[in-house]
């Protein structure tokens, strides 16, 4: 079965950095676009960043220039480097992949940036 496990969240002061990681199993990882989404309390889940199988990336306007998505196919891992964090980045961050006709999600990791 497909499994996604996130790690790396936490509490960080404004302007600080965090690195999230997601390790995938049950898929041929290198073939798939991997995504990071986030959901803040009371808001809809939104796409933050994506990386395709060939390494092309895409970012939400709100994180461009601050966040960097990368992948390590040898380790079946996708990472999200988050710099210059702001209170509005506070959310639960989820790793996601669309495979075998379905969407798979990790359990989420909380990122908190206090005002």
KELO-612053 format. One record per atom (N, C-alpha, C): residue in one letter; x, y, z. Coordinates in steps of 0.1 Angstrom, whole numbers, plus 5000, padded with zeros to 4 digits. Example, Ala and Ser with C-alpha at 12.3 -4.5 7.8 and 13.67 -1.06 7.14 Angstrom:
# KELO-612053
A513249435078;A512349555078;A513249675078;S512849785071;S513749895071;S512950005079;
***
This chain:
# KELO-612053
X500849885000;X500050005000;X500950125000;X500350234996;X501050364995;X501050425009;X502250475013;X502350535026;X503250655025;X502850765031;X503550895032;X503750935046;X504950955050;X505250995064;X506051125064;X505451225070;X506051355071;X506751375084;X507751455084;X508451495097;X509051635095;X509451695106;X510151815106;X509451945110;X508151925113;X507452045118;X507852095132;X507352205136;X507652255149;X507252405151;X507752455162;X507552595165;X508752675161;X508652785154;X509752865150;X509353015150;X510253095153;X509953235154;X509953295140;X509153405138;X509153475125;X510553505120;X510753475107;X512053495101;X512853365101;X512453265109;X513253145110;X512953045099;X513552935100;X513552825090;X513152695096;X512552615087;X512252475090;X512452395077;X512752265079;X512752175068;X511852055070;X510952045062;X509951925062;X510451825053;X510251695057;X510551585049;X509351485048;X509251415037;X508251315035;X508851195028;X508751085035;X509250965029;X508050875024;X508150835012;X507150755005;X507550605004;X506450525005;X506650385002;X505450324995;X505650214988;X504550154981;X504350204967;X505150294962;X505050354949;X506450354943;X506550354929;X507850384923;X508050534923;X508650574934;X508650714937;X509150804926;X510150764919;X510750854909;X509850894897;X508750814896;X507850844885;X506850944887;X506650984900;X505451064904;X505851214908;X504851294904;X504951434910;X504551424924;X505251494933;X505051504947;X504651644951;X503751654960;X503151784964;X503251804979;X503351934983;X503151974997;X501952064997;X501052035005;X499852115008;X499952165022;X499052265026;X498952305040;X497452345042;X497152335055;X495752375059;X495852445072;X495452565072;X495452645085;X494052625091;X493952645104;X492652635111;X491652725105;X490452655101;X489352735096;X489552765081;X490552715074;X490752755060;X490852625052;X490652645039;X490752525030;X492252485028;X492352355025;X493752305022;X494152375009;X495452415009;X495952474997;X497352414992;X497552414979;X498752354974;X499852454976;X500952414982;X502152504985;X503252484974;X503552364971;X504652344962;X504552204956;X505052184943;X505052064936;X506352044930;X506751914928;X507951884920;X507651754912;X507851774899;X507551664890;X508651554890;X508451454882;X509451344882;X510751394875;X510751494867;X511951544861;X512551664869;X511951694880;X512551794889;X511951934887;X510951954878;X510352084876;X509552114889;X509652244892;X508952284905;X507952394902;X506952404911;X505952504911;X505552544925;X505352674927;X505052724940;X503852814941;X503152814952;X502152914954;X502753044955;X502053154951;X502653284951;X503053324965;X502353284975;X502553324988;X503853274994;X504453174988;X505753114993;X506953124983;X506653184971;X507753194962;X508853274967;X510053224965;X511253294970;X511653264984;X510753194991;X510953165005;X511053015007;X510252935000;X510252795002;X510852724989;X511552614992;X512152534981;X511752384983;X511252324972;X510852184973;X511952114965;X512351994970;X513351914964;X513051764966;X513651684958;X513451534960;X514751454959;X514751344966;X515851254965;X515251114962;X515351084949;X514750954945;X515350834951;X516650844955;X517350724961;X516750694974;X516250804981;X515650784994;X514150784995;X513550804983;X512050814982;X511550924991;X512251034990;X511951144999;X511751274991;X510751354996;X510551494991;X510651585003;X511351695001;X511551785012;X511051925009;X510752005019;X510352145017;X511152225027;X512052305021;X512852395029;X512052525030;X511852575042;X510952695044;X511852795052;X512052905045;X512853015051;X511953135052;X512453235060;X511753355062;X510353335066;X510053245075;X508753205079;X507953315085;X506653325083;X505753425087;X504653365095;X503953435104;X502853385111;X501753325102;X501653375090;X500653325081;X501053195075;X502253145077;X502653015073;X502152905083;X501652945094;X501152845104;X500052765099;X500352635099;X499352535093;X499852395096;X498952295093;X499452165092;X499852135077;X501052085075;X501552065062;X501451915059;X500951885046;X500751745042;X501451715029;X502051605029;X502651545017;X501551475009;X501651484996;X500551424988;X501151364974;X500551264970;X500851204957;X499551154951;X499451164938;X498351104930;X498950984923;X498450864926;X498950744921;X497850634920;X497950554910;X496950444908;X495550494909;X495350614903;X493950674903;X493450724916;X494250744926;X493850794939;X494750894944;X494350974954;X495151064961;X495551014974;X496851014977;X497350964990;X497951084998;X497651075011;X498151185020;X498851135032;X499851205036;X500451175049;X499551225060;X500051205072;X499351235084;X499451385088;X500351455082;X500551595084;X501551625095;X502151735094;X503051785104;X502851935107;X502751975119;X502352105123;X503552205123;X503252315116;X504252425116;X503552545123;X504152595133;X503652715140;X504652825141;X504252945136;X505053065136;X504253165144;X504553195156;X503753285164;X503953435159;X502853515162;X502953655158;X504153725165;
***
